[in-house]
Structures are given as structure tokens and as C-alpha cells.
């Protein structure tokens, strides 16, 4: 009884570890994409502010 529970817990932990190994690169790629998008949006906002300031 205890052995089967122990094996089940080990399998569950192994599955969680494998899921983590799969998700980490996806999360990193998403974070890099978000960082790049934020940089582009900041640059666009600066350009818009500069154009609006020139009109005055």
C-alpha cells in the first residue's frame, strides 16, 4: 500500500518536472517577445510625442 502511494507520488513529481522543463522555454520566449514589443511601443510613443511637439 505504502509502496504504491510512494510510486504514484514519484510519478506525479516526475510529470510536474517534465511539464516544467517544457514550459520554461515557452515562458522565456514569451517574456523576450513582450520585452521587444514594449521597447518598440516606447520608441513609437517617443516618436509620436516628438511629432506632436513639433506641431506647436
C-alpha angles and dihedrals in degrees: 000000000000092000093054091048090049092049091048091052091049091050091049091051091048091052091050091049092050091048089051091051090053096046099045095071090045092052091047092051091048091050092049090049092049091049091051092047091050091052091051092048091050090051091049091049091051090050092050091048090049092050092048091049091052092056093062 
